[in-house]
Amino acid sequence: MNKYRSHNCNELRKDDLDKEISISGWINKKRDHGNLLFIDLRDNYGITQCIIDKENKNFLELEKTQLETVVKIKGKVVNRSNETINKDIETGEIEVAINEIKILGTCKELPMPVFSDQEYAEEIRLKYRFLDLRRKKIHENIILRSKVISYIRNEMIKLGFLEFQTPILTSSSPEGARDFLVPSRLNPGKFYALPQAPQQFKQLIMISGFDKYFQIAPCFRDEDARADRSPGEFYQLDLEMSFVEQEDVFNVVETLLVNTFKKFSNKKLMHDKFPKISYTDSMLKYGSDKPDLRNPLIINDITEVFTRKDVSFEIFKKLVKSGSKVRCISTKDTKDKPRSFFDNIDKWAKEQGASGLAYFTFEKNEELTAKGPIGKFFSKEALLEIMKKTKSEVGDSIFMACGKQNDLEKITSLARDKIAKDLDLIDDSIFAFCWIVDYPMFERDGVTNKIKFSHNPFSMPQGNLNEEDFENPLNIMAYQYDIVCNGIELSSGAIRNHKPELMYKLFSIAGYNKKQVDEKFSGMINALSYGAPPHGGIAPGLDRIVMLLANEKNIREVTMFPMNQNAQDLMMKAPSDVGEEQLKELGLTIKTKK
């Protein structure tokens, strides 16, 4: 016992009846019944109901005390009456009859109630984040985060990984997102960069002869915020292994994630062994490399159908002749849906910037026909071909779009999600993991038309490359992989390129000469030249893992002190101005944009 409490607010039970105890915490709720005042006292562990009658000298003071005031209560544990037992809390069979009360910390008028999960404006929640964190749901999310990280750390150690810390102040990288830069006082005019990820360092650890590394790594990227991405900083489980192939990495990560998700969630896993989907197949079947496999809808390519003479839908036929493709989504047993269902989806597609979604429903009376605005343009034979390609049946409907591949993938991916939501096809009680594999090493920049790395420039290309492969770089596949759960990318990883001569060649395809590579990646290239083992790794995002486990839609709900959409910390008022003396010391001047 210390001077503040003999028990916490979730500890007292019927076994403690008649004990004289002391508890401390925040006044969560008050209920004034005239001669009796009920108080719910809350601490990190739970809630205890306390009661005081009007005859007690502390009654009037307590009656006037603001919610969220911190108090110490001394009293006696007593039974609750049968009609007041609260089965929703673990202390619900007892209450504390108050003898003495001491105020430990006063509270001003609250800008938002703590006892409610009511939604409030982001500005208020983030400005008063210390109050927001007291709210039950958010508080539990942060505790869950701590438990998940502790569990993962212990599991990694059990798997034989060693935990190391890599530098926070490092050099700027030309790849990936924008860096956060830090000026150097001792080296005027030069800058450190905060790491976007410990990518080069963890490879250097492997080259240093360590076999298995991990780190709960802070990462810093100057990116715009999204529901599943915090602006500024985030944390990832960074890991790397020597003398491994792709499958070895998969086995470690699958074991870890399966165990973690089974321990911290009651939801089912669709697969204990995660399916592997090639990047090409994923873009075709789902329109995205982040597919939600809970959604049973599949995208099919039916471009060839529009080369048939017995198809007279001229709008699509003309577009196909000019190089466009046609992709469609088949929905099961939707023949009885009202016309408004189909028209609303078409309208929605136009709101997304597409020309709309053409549709029809397979019907059969005496023979196969198609019901809908464009059904008349297809012969029976053409309909049979579409049914075969899409594995459709009579009573199913087809939604189709036509356009250039990139635009088509975007709209069909969105349409797949939209239609599944409208038809209530997503089972929210499931986690559906998958690997996306066989990423192309290179892609063509849509603006400059230049060849660039599509993923990670340090990845190992697949196969025994020859000169012909380098002449057709878009055909080169890489040992790069992503892990996805319920449509959210949790991580990217790769088997690394540990051969300097091969790395120079790949960088040359992306427009870097040897001198530029040596300047930008001198530490890495130099290290690889002194005996580098084959190695690979991955870095699952911890924030996203916890977001899924907490069943939250926004990563802010599982982050202790998040920034707003404009990368501002409203509580600490960051970023902020700095004084002239600080700037002078760093040899910097501020030039304001006009």
C-alpha positions as CSV (number, residue, x, y, z in Angstrom):
1,M,0.0,0.0,0.0
2,N,1.2,3.5,-0.8
3,K,-0.4,6.8,0.3
4,Y,-2.6,7.0,-2.7
5,R,-4.2,3.6,-3.0
6,S,-4.5,0.2,-1.5
7,H,-6.3,-1.2,-4.6
8,N,-6.8,-0.1,-8.2
9,C,-10.3,0.6,-9.5
10,N,-10.8,-2.8,-11.1
11,E,-9.6,-4.9,-8.2
12,L,-12.3,-5.0,-5.5
13,R,-14.6,-7.9,-5.3
14,K,-17.1,-9.5,-2.8
15,D,-14.1,-11.1,-1.1
16,D,-13.1,-7.6,0.0
17,L,-16.4,-6.8,1.8
18,D,-16.0,-4.8,5.0
19,K,-12.4,-3.9,4.2
20,E,-11.2,-0.3,4.7
21,I,-9.5,0.6,1.5
22,S,-8.2,3.6,-0.5
23,I,-8.5,4.1,-4.2
24,S,-7.5,7.0,-6.5
25,G,-8.5,8.1,-9.9
26,W,-10.7,10.3,-12.1
27,I,-14.3,11.1,-11.4
28,N,-15.9,9.5,-14.5
29,K,-19.6,10.1,-13.7
30,K,-21.7,11.5,-10.9
31,R,-25.4,10.7,-10.2
32,D,-27.1,12.9,-7.5
33,H,-30.1,11.2,-5.9
34,G,-30.7,14.0,-3.4
35,N,-29.6,12.4,-0.1
36,L,-27.1,10.1,-1.9
37,L,-24.4,10.8,-4.4
38,F,-23.0,8.1,-6.6
39,I,-19.5,8.4,-8.2
40,D,-17.9,6.2,-10.8
41,L,-14.2,6.4,-10.1
42,R,-11.9,5.5,-13.0
43,D,-8.3,4.7,-13.3
44,N,-6.2,2.9,-16.0
45,Y,-7.6,-0.5,-14.9
46,G,-11.3,0.0,-14.6
47,I,-14.2,1.6,-12.6
48,T,-15.4,1.4,-9.0
49,Q,-18.7,2.8,-7.9
50,C,-18.5,4.9,-4.8
51,I,-21.4,6.2,-2.6
52,I,-21.6,9.1,-0.1
53,D,-24.6,10.3,1.9
54,K,-25.6,13.8,2.7
55,E,-24.5,13.5,6.3
56,N,-20.9,13.1,5.3
57,K,-18.9,16.3,5.7
58,N,-17.4,15.8,2.2
59,F,-20.8,15.6,0.5
60,L,-21.2,19.2,-0.6
61,E,-17.6,19.5,-1.8
62,L,-17.9,16.4,-3.8
63,E,-21.3,17.4,-5.2
64,K,-19.7,20.6,-6.7
65,T,-16.5,18.8,-7.9
66,Q,-16.0,18.9,-11.7
67,L,-15.9,15.6,-13.7
68,E,-12.4,14.4,-14.4
69,T,-11.1,15.8,-11.2
70,V,-8.5,13.5,-9.7
71,V,-9.4,12.3,-6.1
72,K,-8.3,9.9,-3.4
73,I,-11.2,8.1,-1.7
74,K,-11.0,6.2,1.6
75,G,-13.9,4.0,2.5
76,K,-15.4,0.7,3.2
77,V,-16.3,-2.0,0.7
78,V,-20.0,-2.9,0.8
79,N,-22.5,-4.9,-1.2
80,R,-24.6,-3.4,-3.9
81,S,-28.3,-3.9,-3.7
82,N,-29.5,-6.6,-6.1
83,E,-31.3,-4.0,-8.3
84,T,-28.1,-2.0,-8.7
85,I,-25.6,-4.8,-9.6
86,N,-23.8,-3.9,-12.8
87,K,-22.8,-7.0,-14.7
88,D,-21.0,-4.9,-17.3
89,I,-18.0,-4.1,-15.0
90,E,-15.9,-6.5,-13.0
91,T,-16.5,-4.5,-9.8
92,G,-20.2,-4.5,-10.4
93,E,-21.3,-6.4,-7.2
94,I,-19.7,-4.0,-4.8
95,E,-19.3,-0.3,-4.1
96,V,-17.3,1.8,-1.7
97,A,-19.0,3.7,1.0
98,I,-16.9,7.0,1.2
99,N,-15.5,8.1,4.6
100,E,-12.9,10.6,3.4
101,I,-12.1,12.3,0.1
102,K,-9.0,14.3,-1.0
103,I,-8.7,16.2,-4.2
104,L,-5.4,15.4,-5.9
105,G,-5.8,17.3,-9.2
106,T,-8.5,19.9,-10.1
107,C,-10.1,20.0,-13.5
108,K,-11.3,22.9,-15.5
109,E,-14.6,22.9,-17.5
110,L,-14.2,20.1,-20.1
111,P,-14.1,20.9,-23.9
112,M,-15.4,17.4,-24.5
113,P,-16.9,14.7,-22.3
114,V,-14.6,11.8,-21.4
115,F,-17.2,9.3,-20.5
116,S,-18.8,9.3,-24.0
117,D,-17.6,7.8,-27.2
118,Q,-19.5,10.5,-29.1
119,E,-17.6,11.8,-32.1
120,Y,-16.1,15.2,-32.0
121,A,-14.4,17.5,-34.5
122,E,-10.8,16.4,-35.2
123,E,-9.5,19.8,-34.1
124,I,-10.9,19.4,-30.6
125,R,-9.9,15.8,-30.3
126,L,-6.3,16.4,-31.3
127,K,-5.9,19.7,-29.4
128,Y,-7.0,17.9,-26.2
129,R,-5.6,14.5,-27.1
130,F,-4.8,13.8,-23.4
131,L,-8.5,14.0,-22.7
132,D,-9.4,12.0,-25.9
133,L,-7.0,9.3,-24.7
134,R,-9.0,8.9,-21.4
135,R,-12.1,7.8,-23.4
136,K,-12.7,4.1,-23.0
137,K,-12.4,3.0,-26.6
138,I,-9.3,5.0,-27.4
139,H,-7.7,4.1,-24.1
140,E,-8.3,0.4,-24.8
141,N,-6.9,0.8,-28.3
142,I,-3.6,2.2,-27.0
143,I,-3.3,-0.5,-24.4
144,L,-4.0,-3.1,-27.2
145,R,-1.2,-1.4,-29.2
146,S,1.2,-1.9,-26.3
147,K,0.3,-5.5,-25.8
148,V,0.6,-6.3,-29.6
149,I,4.0,-4.7,-29.8
150,S,5.2,-6.6,-26.7
151,Y,3.9,-9.9,-28.0
152,I,5.5,-9.4,-31.4
153,R,8.8,-8.5,-29.8
154,N,8.8,-11.6,-27.7
155,E,7.8,-13.8,-30.7
156,M,10.6,-12.4,-32.8
157,I,13.1,-13.2,-30.0
158,K,11.7,-16.8,-29.8
159,L,12.2,-17.1,-33.5
160,G,15.9,-16.4,-33.1
161,F,16.0,-12.7,-34.2
162,L,18.2,-10.1,-32.5
163,E,16.9,-6.6,-31.9
164,F,19.1,-3.8,-33.0
165,Q,18.5,0.0,-33.3
166,T,19.6,1.8,-36.5
167,P,20.4,5.5,-36.9
168,I,17.7,8.2,-36.9
169,L,19.9,10.8,-38.5
170,T,21.0,9.5,-41.9
171,S,21.5,10.6,-45.5
172,S,18.7,11.5,-47.9
173,S,17.5,8.8,-50.4
174,P,16.4,9.6,-53.9
175,E,13.8,6.9,-53.8
176,G,10.4,6.7,-52.2
177,A,8.5,9.5,-50.5
178,R,9.8,13.0,-49.6
179,D,12.4,13.1,-46.8
180,F,12.2,15.1,-43.6
181,L,15.5,17.1,-43.5
182,V,17.5,18.1,-40.5
183,P,20.2,20.8,-40.9
184,S,23.6,20.1,-39.5
185,R,25.2,22.8,-37.3
186,L,28.7,21.3,-37.5
187,N,28.5,20.9,-41.2
188,P,27.0,24.2,-42.5
189,G,24.8,23.8,-45.6
190,K,24.5,20.1,-45.3
191,F,21.5,18.1,-44.0
192,Y,20.6,14.8,-42.4
193,A,17.4,13.0,-43.4
194,L,15.1,11.2,-41.0
195,P,14.8,7.6,-42.3
196,Q,11.9,6.6,-44.4
197,A,12.8,3.1,-43.4
198,P,16.0,1.4,-42.1
199,Q,16.4,-0.1,-45.6
200,Q,20.1,0.3,-46.2
201,F,21.1,-0.2,-42.5
202,K,19.3,-3.5,-42.2
203,Q,21.0,-4.8,-45.3
204,L,24.3,-3.6,-43.8
205,I,23.6,-5.5,-40.7
206,M,23.3,-8.7,-42.8
207,I,26.5,-7.9,-44.6
208,S,28.1,-7.4,-41.1
209,G,27.5,-11.1,-40.4
210,F,24.4,-11.1,-38.3
211,D,21.8,-13.6,-39.3
212,K,18.4,-12.4,-38.2
213,Y,17.6,-8.8,-37.3
214,F,14.4,-7.0,-36.2
215,Q,13.5,-3.6,-34.9
216,I,10.3,-1.8,-33.9
217,A,11.3,1.0,-36.2
218,P,10.1,4.6,-36.4
219,C,9.9,5.7,-40.0
220,F,9.5,9.3,-41.3
221,R,7.9,10.2,-44.6
222,D,6.6,13.6,-45.7
223,E,3.4,12.2,-47.2
224,D,-0.2,13.2,-47.3
225,A,-2.5,11.6,-44.7
226,R,-5.0,8.9,-45.5
227,A,-7.2,6.7,-43.3
228,D,-4.5,4.0,-43.2
229,R,-1.5,6.4,-43.3
230,S,-0.4,8.9,-40.7
231,P,1.4,12.0,-41.9
232,G,4.9,12.3,-40.7
233,E,5.8,9.2,-38.7
234,F,4.7,5.6,-38.2
235,Y,6.1,2.4,-36.8
236,Q,6.9,-0.9,-38.5
237,L,8.2,-4.3,-37.6
238,D,11.4,-4.2,-39.6
239,L,13.1,-7.5,-40.2
240,E,15.9,-9.0,-42.3
241,M,17.4,-12.5,-42.7
242,S,20.5,-13.9,-44.3
243,F,20.8,-16.9,-46.6
244,V,17.0,-17.0,-47.3
245,E,14.7,-17.3,-50.2
246,Q,11.3,-15.7,-50.6
247,E,9.5,-18.6,-49.1
248,D,11.6,-18.4,-45.9
249,V,10.5,-14.9,-45.3
250,F,6.9,-15.9,-46.0
251,N,7.0,-18.7,-43.4
252,V,8.3,-16.4,-40.6
253,V,5.8,-13.6,-41.3
254,E,2.8,-15.9,-41.7
255,T,3.5,-17.7,-38.5
256,L,3.9,-14.4,-36.7
257,L,0.7,-12.8,-38.1
258,V,-1.5,-15.8,-37.7
259,N,-0.5,-16.1,-34.0
260,T,-0.9,-12.4,-33.4
261,F,-4.3,-12.1,-35.0
262,K,-5.6,-15.3,-33.3
263,K,-4.4,-14.0,-29.9
264,F,-5.8,-10.5,-30.1
265,S,-9.0,-10.9,-32.1
266,N,-12.0,-13.2,-32.1
267,K,-12.4,-12.8,-35.9
268,K,-11.6,-15.8,-38.1
269,L,-8.8,-16.1,-40.5
270,M,-9.8,-17.0,-44.1
271,H,-6.5,-18.7,-44.6
272,D,-3.8,-19.9,-42.1
273,K,-1.6,-20.4,-45.2
274,F,-1.8,-17.2,-47.2
275,P,-2.5,-17.5,-50.9
276,K,0.0,-16.0,-53.3
277,I,-1.3,-13.9,-56.2
278,S,0.9,-12.5,-58.9
279,Y,0.8,-8.8,-59.4
280,T,-0.5,-9.3,-63.0
281,D,-3.3,-11.5,-61.8
282,S,-4.2,-9.2,-59.0
283,M,-4.5,-6.2,-61.3
284,L,-6.7,-8.2,-63.7
285,K,-9.0,-10.0,-61.2
286,Y,-9.3,-7.2,-58.6
287,G,-8.1,-4.1,-60.4
288,S,-5.7,-3.5,-57.5
289,D,-2.6,-4.9,-55.9
290,K,-4.3,-4.5,-52.5
291,P,-7.3,-6.9,-53.0
292,D,-9.9,-7.5,-50.3
293,L,-10.4,-11.3,-50.6
294,R,-13.5,-11.1,-48.4
295,N,-15.1,-9.7,-51.5
296,P,-16.1,-12.7,-53.7
297,L,-16.5,-10.6,-56.9
298,I,-14.0,-11.1,-59.7
299,I,-13.1,-8.9,-62.6
300,N,-12.9,-10.6,-66.0
301,D,-11.5,-9.4,-69.3
302,I,-14.0,-9.9,-72.1
303,T,-12.3,-7.7,-74.7
304,E,-12.4,-10.5,-77.3
305,V,-16.1,-10.7,-77.2
306,F,-16.3,-7.2,-78.8
307,T,-14.4,-8.4,-81.9
308,R,-17.3,-10.8,-82.7
309,K,-19.5,-9.9,-85.7
310,D,-22.7,-10.9,-83.7
311,V,-22.0,-8.1,-81.1
312,S,-23.3,-4.8,-82.3
313,F,-22.5,-2.6,-79.2
314,E,-20.7,-0.1,-81.4
315,I,-19.4,2.2,-78.7
316,F,-17.3,-0.5,-77.1
317,K,-16.4,-2.1,-80.5
318,K,-14.9,1.2,-81.8
319,L,-12.9,1.7,-78.5
320,V,-11.6,-1.9,-78.7
321,K,-10.4,-1.3,-82.2
322,S,-8.4,1.7,-81.0
323,G,-6.7,-0.4,-78.3
324,S,-9.1,-0.2,-75.3
325,K,-10.0,-3.2,-73.2
326,V,-13.3,-4.3,-71.7
327,R,-13.5,-5.7,-68.3
328,C,-16.6,-6.8,-66.4
329,I,-17.9,-7.9,-63.0
330,S,-20.5,-10.7,-62.7
331,T,-22.9,-10.5,-59.7
332,K,-24.7,-13.7,-58.6
333,D,-28.5,-14.0,-58.7
334,T,-29.4,-10.3,-59.1
335,K,-32.2,-10.7,-61.6
336,D,-34.8,-9.5,-59.0
337,K,-33.0,-6.3,-58.2
338,P,-34.9,-3.2,-59.2
339,R,-33.8,-1.0,-62.1
340,S,-32.7,1.6,-59.6
341,F,-30.0,-0.7,-58.2
342,F,-28.4,-0.9,-61.6
343,D,-28.9,2.8,-62.5
344,N,-27.5,3.9,-59.2
345,I,-24.2,2.0,-59.8
346,D,-24.0,3.4,-63.3
347,K,-24.6,6.9,-61.9
348,W,-22.0,6.3,-59.2
349,A,-19.4,5.3,-61.8
350,K,-19.9,8.6,-63.7
351,E,-19.4,10.4,-60.4
352,Q,-16.0,8.7,-60.2
353,G,-15.0,10.2,-63.5
354,A,-15.8,7.1,-65.7
355,S,-18.2,7.1,-68.6
356,G,-20.4,4.8,-66.6
357,L,-21.0,1.0,-66.3
358,A,-22.9,-0.8,-68.9
359,Y,-25.0,-3.7,-67.6
360,F,-27.4,-6.5,-68.4
361,T,-28.9,-9.6,-66.7
362,F,-28.9,-13.1,-68.2
363,E,-32.4,-14.4,-68.7
364,K,-33.8,-17.6,-70.3
365,N,-37.3,-18.3,-71.3
366,E,-37.2,-20.4,-74.5
367,E,-33.7,-19.2,-75.2
368,L,-30.9,-17.2,-73.6
369,T,-31.3,-13.4,-73.7
370,A,-30.0,-10.4,-71.9
371,K,-32.3,-7.9,-70.1
372,G,-31.1,-4.4,-69.8
373,P,-30.2,-1.3,-71.8
374,I,-27.5,-3.0,-73.9
375,G,-28.8,-6.6,-73.8
376,K,-30.2,-6.4,-77.4
377,F,-26.7,-5.9,-78.8
378,F,-25.5,-9.4,-78.0
379,S,-26.4,-12.7,-79.8
380,K,-27.1,-15.8,-77.9
381,E,-23.6,-17.2,-78.8
382,A,-21.9,-14.0,-77.6
383,L,-23.8,-14.2,-74.3
384,L,-22.7,-17.9,-73.9
385,E,-19.1,-16.8,-74.4
386,I,-19.5,-14.1,-71.7
387,M,-21.1,-16.7,-69.4
388,K,-18.2,-19.1,-69.9
389,K,-15.5,-16.4,-69.3
390,T,-17.2,-15.1,-66.2
391,K,-18.6,-18.4,-64.9
392,S,-22.0,-16.7,-64.8
393,E,-25.4,-18.4,-64.8
394,V,-29.0,-17.4,-65.7
395,G,-30.1,-14.8,-63.2
396,D,-26.7,-13.2,-62.8
397,S,-25.9,-9.7,-64.0
398,I,-22.9,-8.2,-65.8
399,F,-21.4,-4.7,-65.2
400,M,-18.8,-3.7,-67.8
401,A,-16.5,-0.9,-68.5
402,C,-14.2,0.0,-71.5
403,G,-11.1,2.1,-71.6
404,K,-7.3,2.2,-71.4
405,Q,-5.8,-0.3,-68.9
406,N,-4.8,2.0,-66.1
407,D,-8.2,3.8,-66.1
408,L,-10.0,0.5,-66.4
409,E,-8.2,-1.0,-63.4
410,K,-9.1,2.0,-61.3
411,I,-12.8,2.1,-62.0
412,T,-13.3,-1.7,-61.9
413,S,-11.5,-1.9,-58.6
414,L,-13.7,0.8,-57.2
415,A,-16.8,-0.8,-58.7
416,R,-16.0,-4.2,-57.3
417,D,-15.9,-2.6,-53.8
418,K,-19.0,-0.5,-54.4
419,I,-21.1,-3.4,-55.7
420,A,-20.0,-5.7,-52.9
421,K,-21.0,-3.1,-50.4
422,D,-24.4,-2.5,-52.0
423,L,-25.0,-6.3,-52.0
424,D,-23.7,-6.8,-48.5
425,L,-21.2,-9.4,-49.6
426,I,-18.3,-8.5,-47.2
427,D,-18.1,-10.6,-44.1
428,D,-16.6,-8.3,-41.4
429,S,-15.9,-11.2,-39.1
430,I,-13.0,-12.4,-41.2
431,F,-9.4,-11.5,-41.8
432,A,-8.3,-12.4,-45.3
433,F,-4.5,-12.2,-45.9
434,C,-2.7,-12.8,-49.1
435,W,0.7,-12.2,-50.7
436,I,1.1,-10.2,-53.9
437,V,4.2,-11.5,-55.7
438,D,6.1,-11.2,-58.9
439,Y,6.1,-7.4,-59.2
440,P,7.7,-5.9,-62.3
441,M,11.1,-4.6,-61.6
442,F,10.4,-1.5,-63.7
443,E,7.5,0.6,-64.9
444,R,7.1,3.5,-67.3
445,D,6.5,6.9,-65.7
446,G,3.1,8.2,-66.9
447,V,4.3,11.8,-67.1
448,T,7.9,11.6,-68.3
449,N,7.6,8.3,-70.1
450,K,10.9,7.2,-68.6
451,I,11.7,3.9,-67.1
452,K,11.8,3.9,-63.3
453,F,11.9,1.3,-60.5
454,S,8.4,0.1,-59.7
455,H,9.0,-0.9,-56.1
456,N,12.3,-1.2,-54.3
457,P,15.6,-0.5,-56.3
458,F,17.6,-2.8,-54.1
459,S,15.5,-5.9,-55.0
460,M,16.8,-9.0,-56.7
461,P,15.5,-9.6,-60.2
462,Q,14.1,-13.0,-61.1
463,G,15.8,-15.5,-63.4
464,N,19.1,-15.6,-65.1
465,L,19.1,-12.3,-66.9
466,N,20.7,-12.0,-70.3
467,E,21.2,-9.0,-72.7
468,E,17.7,-9.5,-74.3
469,D,16.1,-9.1,-70.9
470,F,17.8,-5.8,-70.3
471,E,16.6,-4.6,-73.7
472,N,13.0,-5.2,-72.6
473,P,13.2,-4.1,-68.9
474,L,9.4,-3.9,-68.4
475,N,9.4,-7.7,-68.7
476,I,11.8,-8.2,-65.8
477,M,10.1,-9.5,-62.7
478,A,11.6,-9.0,-59.2
479,Y,11.6,-10.9,-56.0
480,Q,9.3,-8.3,-54.4
481,Y,6.2,-8.9,-52.4
482,D,3.5,-7.2,-50.5
483,I,1.3,-8.6,-47.8
484,V,-2.3,-7.5,-47.8
485,C,-5.2,-8.0,-45.3
486,N,-8.8,-7.0,-46.0
487,G,-7.7,-4.6,-48.8
488,I,-5.0,-2.9,-46.7
489,E,-1.4,-3.2,-47.6
490,L,0.5,-4.2,-44.4
491,S,4.0,-4.4,-45.8
492,S,6.3,-4.5,-48.7
493,G,9.4,-6.6,-48.8
494,A,11.9,-8.2,-51.1
495,I,14.9,-10.6,-51.6
496,R,17.7,-8.1,-51.9
497,N,20.2,-7.6,-54.7
498,H,23.5,-8.4,-53.1
499,K,25.6,-8.2,-56.3
500,P,27.1,-4.7,-57.1
501,E,27.7,-5.4,-60.8
502,L,24.0,-6.3,-61.2
503,M,22.9,-3.4,-59.2
504,Y,24.8,-1.0,-61.4
505,K,23.2,-2.5,-64.5
506,L,19.7,-2.2,-63.1
507,F,20.2,1.4,-62.0
508,S,21.5,2.3,-65.5
509,I,18.1,1.2,-66.9
510,A,16.4,3.7,-64.5
511,G,18.7,6.4,-65.8
512,Y,21.5,6.4,-63.1
513,N,25.1,6.3,-64.2
514,K,27.8,4.6,-62.1
515,K,29.0,7.9,-60.6
516,Q,25.4,8.8,-59.4
517,V,24.9,5.3,-57.8
518,D,28.2,5.6,-56.0
519,E,27.3,9.1,-54.7
520,K,23.8,8.2,-53.6
521,F,24.5,4.7,-52.3
522,S,28.2,4.8,-51.5
523,G,27.8,3.0,-48.2
524,M,25.7,0.2,-49.6
525,I,27.7,-0.3,-52.8
526,N,31.0,-0.4,-50.9
527,A,29.6,-2.9,-48.4
528,L,28.3,-5.2,-51.0
529,S,31.7,-5.3,-52.5
530,Y,33.2,-7.0,-49.5
531,G,31.3,-10.3,-49.4
532,A,27.5,-9.9,-49.1
533,P,25.3,-12.9,-48.3
534,P,22.0,-13.5,-50.1
535,H,19.4,-11.8,-47.8
536,G,15.8,-10.6,-47.7
537,G,13.2,-9.1,-45.5
538,I,10.0,-7.2,-45.0
539,A,8.5,-4.6,-42.7
540,P,4.9,-5.0,-41.6
541,G,3.2,-1.7,-40.5
542,L,2.4,-1.9,-36.8
543,D,-0.1,0.9,-36.9
544,R,-2.1,-0.9,-39.6
545,I,-1.9,-4.2,-37.8
546,V,-3.3,-2.7,-34.6
547,M,-5.9,-0.7,-36.6
548,L,-7.2,-4.0,-38.0
549,L,-7.2,-5.8,-34.6
550,A,-9.0,-2.9,-33.0
551,N,-11.6,-2.9,-35.8
552,E,-11.0,0.8,-36.6
553,K,-11.2,2.5,-39.9
554,N,-8.7,5.2,-39.2
555,I,-5.1,4.8,-38.1
556,R,-5.5,7.9,-35.8
557,E,-7.7,5.8,-33.5
558,V,-4.7,3.6,-32.6
559,T,-2.0,6.2,-32.5
560,M,-1.3,7.9,-29.2
561,F,-0.4,11.4,-30.5
562,P,-1.3,11.7,-34.2
563,M,-1.1,14.8,-36.4
564,N,-4.0,16.2,-38.3
565,Q,-4.5,16.0,-42.1
566,N,-2.1,18.9,-42.6
567,A,0.7,17.2,-40.6
568,Q,0.2,19.5,-37.6
569,D,0.4,18.6,-33.9
570,L,-2.4,20.8,-32.5
571,M,-1.6,19.9,-28.9
572,M,2.1,20.8,-29.0
573,K,1.7,23.4,-31.8
574,A,4.2,21.7,-34.2
575,P,5.6,22.6,-36.7
576,S,6.5,25.9,-35.2
577,D,8.6,29.0,-35.9
578,V,12.1,29.1,-34.6
579,G,14.1,32.0,-33.4
580,E,16.6,34.0,-35.4
581,E,19.4,32.8,-33.1
582,Q,18.7,29.2,-33.9
583,L,18.6,29.9,-37.6
584,K,21.8,31.9,-37.4
585,E,23.6,29.1,-35.6
586,L,22.6,26.7,-38.4
587,G,23.5,29.1,-41.1
588,L,19.9,29.3,-42.4
589,T,17.6,32.0,-43.5
590,I,13.8,31.7,-44.2
591,K,12.6,32.9,-47.5
592,T,8.8,33.1,-47.5
593,K,6.9,32.3,-50.7
594,K,5.0,35.2,-52.1
